[in-house]
Amino acid sequence: MKNDHNSKFNTNAVHAGYHAHSGPVNPPIEESSTYAFESCDDGAERFASKDKEGIYSRLSSPTVNALEKKIAKLENGYGGIATGSGIAAVSAIYFHFLDKDSHAIATASMYGPSRTILENSSFYKKWGAQSTLLDTSVVDDIKKAIRPNTKLIYIETPANPTLAITDISKVSAIAKEHKIPLVVDNTFCSPYLQNPLDWGADVVLHSMTKSIGGHATAVGGILIAKTEKDYYGLRSVVTNTGGILSPHDAILFFSGVKTLGIRMERMQESAIRMADYLRNHEKITWIFYPGYEDHPMYYLVGKDKQMRGPGALMSFGVKGGLKGAKTLLDNVKLNTLAVSLGGVESLIQSPALMTHAGVPKEEREKAGIKDELVRYSIGIEEFEDLRADMEQALAKI
């Protein structure tokens, strides 16, 4: 199939990367670690090539390559590099752009381990890497935080789990002015609702474990670069540090992403209704959801805007603080008490007790992650069933 840039999202989700004219409809899973060469010259040419195809599966796998091409197409990027997990993709970003005594600016309210490996002395900090964690939705604060040694601006938008939204185009203008790479974690939105490269980012990343896979069957990540230079630089990091994705996991993501658009529409529809229900419930003290006009960055949400829709995730506070949140979470029956997000199952959890427990309490609260905050990822179940489950659980508070 010729991948026409003007093809619609669902068409590319199904056909980009691999389109069969005959034979298997899905790319075969190649179960081989190494490949035979036709001759010494053939082997030498393959090792001399940029893409390193047909040598060793750590360097390149046809099954994984099909997935990488598909996601790169959905993100309008030069190329994709699949990784063994979402945090492996994040680590590759830090490894590639940071060096000794360099400085990074990052979203304070981001995925817990992404923050941990950046600022904890057991990881990049021990090699001299410095970081400033702040609310990147306040763009002026980013500009003030730039130092002569700043080598990376890393934003997660919407932020995890506060749902704060950063204006990518405004941050991109600052980054370009100072010649600093801009990387965006697009996991919360998925390529269906947001394409950061179109708004000025240099690299976009995903935990494919979430919306792209959609069925909680595999762990993986992916990086999509805008330029050839960053693509090959990041691919070198991933292949040489070993954070690769297996062909078996790749085929699960390849299949899962085909229904991403359909799933996101259904989940978003239910999320809008659930947010309205919770917003008016006496046991809910506040709610963060990008679909409301009182969201500080609502102007970035809507057709032809940065976020083409409000998405399927929300965070809210429960009456009674942490005790109330625990009561709610311990009493849900249909909604699943589990971390992760973006899948067909509705998942609910406490970041303070779970995903962000590794962030010191003072820093966690400074980032807006309060003890009573509950993160809720809406799945594809019938809305009325989800609402009934929340009603009975909230009644226990």
C-alpha positions as CSV (number, residue, x, y, z in Angstrom):
1,M,0.0,0.0,0.0
2,K,1.2,3.5,-0.8
3,N,0.9,5.5,2.4
4,D,-0.8,8.6,1.2
5,H,-0.3,11.4,3.8
6,N,-3.9,12.4,3.3
7,S,-5.3,9.0,4.2
8,K,-7.6,9.1,7.2
9,F,-6.5,7.9,10.7
10,N,-8.4,4.6,10.8
11,T,-7.2,3.7,7.3
12,N,-3.6,4.3,8.3
13,A,-4.1,2.5,11.7
14,V,-5.1,-0.6,9.7
15,H,-2.9,-0.5,6.7
16,A,0.2,1.6,7.3
17,G,3.4,-0.3,8.0
18,Y,2.3,-3.6,6.3
19,H,-0.4,-4.1,3.7
20,A,-0.8,-7.6,2.2
21,H,-1.6,-8.0,-1.5
22,S,-1.2,-11.7,-1.0
23,G,-0.2,-14.1,1.8
24,P,-0.6,-13.3,5.5
25,V,-2.8,-10.3,6.3
26,N,-0.7,-9.5,9.4
27,P,3.1,-9.4,9.3
28,P,4.6,-12.9,10.2
29,I,6.4,-13.2,13.6
30,E,10.0,-13.9,12.7
31,E,11.4,-16.2,15.4
32,S,15.0,-15.9,14.6
33,S,17.8,-14.1,16.5
34,T,20.2,-14.1,13.6
35,Y,20.1,-14.1,9.8
36,A,22.3,-15.8,7.2
37,F,24.2,-13.8,4.6
38,E,24.4,-14.7,0.9
39,S,28.1,-13.8,0.9
40,C,30.8,-12.0,2.8
41,D,30.1,-8.9,0.7
42,D,26.4,-9.1,1.5
43,G,27.2,-9.3,5.3
44,A,29.6,-6.4,5.0
45,E,27.0,-4.2,3.2
46,R,24.4,-5.0,5.8
47,F,26.7,-4.0,8.6
48,A,27.7,-0.8,6.8
49,S,24.0,0.2,6.2
50,K,22.1,2.6,8.4
51,D,19.2,0.3,9.0
52,K,21.1,-2.9,9.8
53,E,18.4,-5.1,8.4
54,G,18.9,-8.9,8.0
55,I,21.7,-9.2,10.6
56,Y,20.5,-9.7,14.1
57,S,17.1,-9.2,15.6
58,R,18.3,-6.8,18.3
59,L,19.3,-4.5,15.5
60,S,16.3,-5.0,13.3
61,S,13.3,-7.2,13.0
62,P,10.8,-7.2,10.1
63,T,7.9,-7.8,12.6
64,V,8.9,-4.9,14.8
65,N,9.7,-2.7,11.8
66,A,6.2,-3.0,10.5
67,L,4.9,-1.7,13.8
68,E,7.4,1.1,13.9
69,K,6.4,2.3,10.5
70,K,2.7,2.2,11.4
71,I,3.1,4.3,14.5
72,A,5.4,6.7,12.8
73,K,2.8,7.2,10.1
74,L,0.1,7.9,12.7
75,E,2.4,10.5,14.4
76,N,3.6,12.1,11.0
77,G,7.2,11.4,11.9
78,Y,10.3,10.3,10.1
79,G,10.5,7.0,11.8
80,G,9.8,5.0,14.9
81,I,11.9,3.0,17.3
82,A,10.1,0.4,19.4
83,T,11.3,-0.3,23.0
84,G,10.7,-3.0,25.5
85,S,8.7,-0.7,27.8
86,G,7.5,2.9,28.0
87,I,10.2,3.7,30.6
88,A,12.8,2.2,28.2
89,A,11.7,4.9,25.7
90,V,12.0,7.6,28.3
91,S,15.5,6.4,29.4
92,A,16.6,6.4,25.7
93,I,15.6,10.1,25.5
94,Y,17.6,11.0,28.6
95,F,20.6,8.9,27.4
96,H,20.5,10.5,23.9
97,F,20.1,14.1,24.8
98,L,21.8,14.5,28.2
99,D,25.4,14.3,28.9
100,K,27.7,15.0,32.0
101,D,26.6,18.1,33.9
102,S,23.8,18.9,31.4
103,H,20.4,20.2,32.5
104,A,16.8,19.1,31.7
105,I,13.5,20.9,32.2
106,A,10.6,18.5,32.7
107,T,6.9,18.4,33.7
108,A,6.7,18.0,37.5
109,S,3.5,16.1,37.3
110,M,4.6,13.3,35.0
111,Y,4.8,9.5,35.1
112,G,6.4,8.7,38.4
113,P,9.4,6.5,37.1
114,S,10.1,9.1,34.4
115,R,10.7,11.6,37.2
116,T,12.5,9.2,39.4
117,I,15.2,8.2,37.0
118,L,15.8,11.8,36.1
119,E,16.2,13.2,39.6
120,N,17.2,10.2,41.8
121,S,20.9,9.9,42.6
122,S,20.9,6.2,41.6
123,F,20.3,7.1,38.0
124,Y,21.2,10.0,35.7
125,K,21.9,12.3,38.5
126,K,24.9,10.3,39.5
127,W,26.5,11.2,36.2
128,G,26.0,14.9,36.8
129,A,22.6,15.4,35.1
130,Q,20.6,18.2,36.6
131,S,16.9,18.8,36.3
132,T,14.2,21.4,37.0
133,L,10.8,20.0,37.5
134,L,7.9,22.5,37.1
135,D,4.4,23.1,35.8
136,T,5.1,23.2,32.1
137,S,1.7,24.6,31.4
138,V,3.1,27.9,32.7
139,V,5.2,28.6,29.7
140,D,7.0,31.6,31.1
141,D,8.4,29.4,33.9
142,I,10.0,27.2,31.3
143,K,11.8,30.2,29.8
144,K,13.0,31.4,33.2
145,A,14.3,27.9,34.0
146,I,16.6,27.7,30.9
147,R,20.3,27.6,31.7
148,P,23.4,27.7,29.5
149,N,23.7,23.9,29.9
150,T,20.0,23.1,29.3
151,K,20.0,20.2,26.7
152,L,16.4,19.0,26.9
153,I,12.8,20.2,27.5
154,Y,10.6,17.2,28.3
155,I,6.9,17.6,28.6
156,E,4.0,15.3,29.3
157,T,0.7,16.7,28.1
158,P,-1.8,16.2,29.5
159,A,0.2,15.7,32.6
160,N,0.0,12.5,34.7
161,P,-2.2,12.6,36.7
162,T,-3.3,16.2,37.0
163,L,-4.4,16.6,33.4
164,A,-2.7,19.9,33.1
165,I,-2.1,20.8,29.4
166,T,1.0,22.4,28.0
167,D,0.9,24.5,24.9
168,I,3.3,22.6,22.7
169,S,3.6,25.3,20.0
170,K,4.5,28.0,22.6
171,V,7.1,25.7,24.2
172,S,8.5,24.8,20.8
173,A,9.1,28.4,20.0
174,I,11.1,28.8,23.2
175,A,13.0,25.6,22.6
176,K,13.9,26.6,19.0
177,E,15.0,30.1,20.1
178,H,17.5,28.4,22.5
179,K,18.3,25.5,20.2
180,I,17.0,22.9,22.8
181,P,15.3,19.7,21.7
182,L,11.7,19.3,22.7
183,V,10.3,15.9,23.6
184,V,6.6,15.2,24.3
185,D,5.2,12.1,26.1
186,N,1.9,11.6,24.2
187,T,0.7,8.5,26.0
188,F,-2.4,10.1,27.6
189,C,-3.8,11.3,24.2
190,S,-2.5,8.7,21.8
191,P,-1.9,9.7,18.1
192,Y,-5.7,9.7,17.6
193,L,-6.2,12.9,19.7
194,Q,-2.8,14.6,19.5
195,N,0.2,14.8,17.2
196,P,3.0,16.8,19.0
197,L,5.4,16.7,16.0
198,D,2.8,18.8,14.1
199,W,3.0,21.4,16.8
200,G,6.8,21.7,16.9
201,A,8.1,18.8,19.0
202,D,11.3,17.1,17.9
203,V,10.5,13.7,19.3
204,V,7.2,12.1,20.6
205,L,7.0,9.0,22.8
206,H,4.4,6.6,23.9
207,S,4.0,3.8,26.4
208,M,2.4,1.4,23.9
209,T,1.2,-0.6,26.9
210,K,-1.6,1.9,27.3
211,S,-3.9,3.2,24.5
212,I,-1.9,1.9,21.5
213,G,-2.1,-1.8,22.7
214,G,-5.4,-1.2,24.4
215,H,-5.9,-4.7,25.8
216,A,-3.3,-5.0,28.7
217,T,-1.6,-7.9,26.9
218,A,1.9,-6.6,26.5
219,V,4.5,-4.0,27.7
220,G,6.2,-1.7,25.3
221,G,7.2,1.8,24.3
222,I,8.0,3.7,21.1
223,L,9.9,6.8,20.1
224,I,9.0,8.8,16.9
225,A,11.5,11.3,15.6
226,K,10.8,14.2,13.3
227,T,14.2,14.2,11.7
228,E,16.5,11.5,10.2
229,K,19.3,12.6,12.6
230,D,17.3,12.1,15.8
231,Y,15.8,8.9,14.4
232,Y,19.2,7.2,13.9
233,G,20.7,8.7,17.0
234,L,17.8,7.2,19.2
235,R,17.8,3.9,17.3
236,S,21.5,3.6,18.1
237,V,20.8,4.1,21.8
238,V,18.0,1.6,21.9
239,T,19.8,-1.2,19.9
240,N,23.1,-0.7,21.7
241,T,21.7,-0.6,25.2
242,G,19.4,-3.5,24.6
243,G,16.0,-1.9,25.3
244,I,14.3,-3.5,22.3
245,L,10.8,-4.9,21.7
246,S,10.3,-8.6,20.9
247,P,8.5,-9.6,17.7
248,H,5.8,-11.4,19.8
249,D,4.9,-8.2,21.7
250,A,5.2,-6.2,18.5
251,I,2.4,-8.2,16.8
252,L,0.1,-7.6,19.8
253,F,0.6,-3.8,19.5
254,F,0.3,-4.0,15.7
255,S,-3.1,-5.7,16.0
256,G,-4.2,-3.5,19.0
257,V,-3.6,-0.1,17.3
258,K,-5.8,-1.0,14.4
259,T,-8.9,-0.3,16.6
260,L,-7.4,2.7,18.4
261,G,-9.6,5.3,16.8
262,I,-12.8,3.3,17.4
263,R,-11.8,2.6,21.0
264,M,-10.9,6.2,21.7
265,E,-14.1,7.6,20.4
266,R,-16.2,5.2,22.6
267,M,-14.1,5.8,25.7
268,Q,-14.1,9.6,25.2
269,E,-17.9,9.6,24.8
270,S,-18.3,7.7,28.1
271,A,-15.7,9.8,29.8
272,I,-17.6,13.0,29.0
273,R,-20.7,11.6,30.5
274,M,-18.8,10.2,33.6
275,A,-17.2,13.6,34.2
276,D,-20.6,15.3,34.2
277,Y,-21.9,12.7,36.6
278,L,-19.0,13.0,39.0
279,R,-18.8,16.8,38.8
280,N,-22.3,17.0,40.3
281,H,-21.9,14.2,42.9
282,E,-21.8,15.3,46.6
283,K,-18.9,13.0,47.5
284,I,-16.6,14.5,44.8
285,T,-14.8,17.7,45.9
286,W,-13.2,18.7,42.5
287,I,-12.5,17.2,39.1
288,F,-9.8,17.8,36.4
289,Y,-11.1,17.0,32.9
290,P,-10.0,18.8,29.7
291,G,-13.5,18.8,28.4
292,Y,-14.7,21.7,30.6
293,E,-14.5,25.4,29.7
294,D,-13.1,26.1,33.2
295,H,-10.0,24.0,32.5
296,P,-7.2,26.6,32.3
297,M,-6.1,25.3,28.9
298,Y,-9.4,24.5,27.4
299,Y,-8.6,26.7,24.4
300,L,-6.2,23.9,23.3
301,V,-9.0,21.3,23.1
302,G,-11.3,20.7,20.2
303,K,-11.4,20.1,16.5
304,D,-8.3,21.4,14.6
305,K,-6.7,22.3,18.0
306,Q,-3.7,20.7,19.8
307,M,-6.0,18.1,21.4
308,R,-8.7,17.1,19.1
309,G,-10.8,15.9,22.0
310,P,-10.8,15.8,25.8
311,G,-9.8,12.1,26.0
312,A,-10.8,9.3,28.3
313,L,-8.9,10.2,31.5
314,M,-9.8,12.3,34.5
315,S,-8.7,13.0,38.0
316,F,-10.9,13.9,40.9
317,G,-10.8,14.5,44.6
318,V,-13.0,12.5,47.1
319,K,-14.6,13.8,50.2
320,G,-12.7,12.6,53.2
321,G,-9.2,12.9,51.6
322,L,-7.1,9.8,51.3
323,K,-9.4,7.8,53.6
324,G,-12.3,8.6,51.3
325,A,-10.3,7.8,48.2
326,K,-9.3,4.4,49.6
327,T,-12.9,3.7,50.6
328,L,-14.0,4.3,47.0
329,L,-11.2,2.3,45.5
330,D,-11.7,-0.7,47.8
331,N,-15.4,-0.9,46.9
332,V,-15.5,-0.7,43.1
333,K,-16.6,-3.9,41.6
334,L,-16.9,-3.4,37.8
335,N,-14.2,-0.7,37.6
336,T,-10.8,-2.4,38.0
337,L,-8.5,-1.2,40.8
338,A,-5.2,-1.2,38.8
339,V,-2.6,1.1,37.4
340,S,-2.1,1.7,33.7
341,L,-4.6,3.5,31.4
342,G,-6.1,3.8,28.0
343,G,-7.3,0.2,27.6
344,V,-10.7,-1.4,27.0
345,E,-11.1,-2.0,30.8
346,S,-11.9,1.0,33.0
347,L,-9.1,1.4,35.5
348,I,-9.0,3.4,38.7
349,Q,-6.2,4.0,41.2
350,S,-4.5,6.3,43.8
351,P,-1.3,7.9,42.4
352,A,-0.3,8.9,45.9
353,L,-0.3,5.3,47.0
354,M,0.7,3.7,43.7
355,T,2.2,5.2,40.5
356,H,3.7,8.3,42.2
357,A,4.5,6.8,45.7
358,G,8.2,7.1,44.8
359,V,8.0,10.9,44.6
360,P,8.5,12.5,48.0
361,K,5.2,13.8,49.5
362,E,6.2,17.4,49.5
363,E,7.3,17.3,45.9
364,R,4.3,15.3,44.9
365,E,1.9,17.8,46.5
366,K,3.8,20.7,44.9
367,A,3.1,19.1,41.5
368,G,-0.6,19.0,42.3
369,I,-0.8,15.3,43.2
370,K,-2.8,15.4,46.4
371,D,-3.5,12.5,48.7
372,E,-7.2,12.4,47.8
373,L,-6.6,12.5,44.0
374,V,-8.1,9.5,42.1
375,R,-7.1,8.8,38.5
376,Y,-9.8,7.2,36.4
377,S,-9.3,5.8,32.9
378,I,-12.6,5.1,31.2
379,G,-12.8,1.9,29.1
380,I,-15.4,0.7,26.5
381,E,-17.9,-0.8,29.0
382,E,-21.5,0.5,28.9
383,F,-21.6,3.8,30.6
384,E,-24.7,3.0,32.8
385,D,-22.9,0.0,34.2
386,L,-19.8,2.1,35.1
387,R,-22.0,4.8,36.6
388,A,-23.9,2.3,38.7
389,D,-20.6,0.9,40.0
390,M,-19.3,4.3,41.0
391,E,-22.6,5.1,42.6
392,Q,-22.5,2.1,44.9
393,A,-18.8,2.6,45.8
394,L,-19.3,6.4,46.5
395,A,-22.2,5.5,48.8
396,K,-19.8,3.7,51.1
397,I,-17.9,7.0,51.9
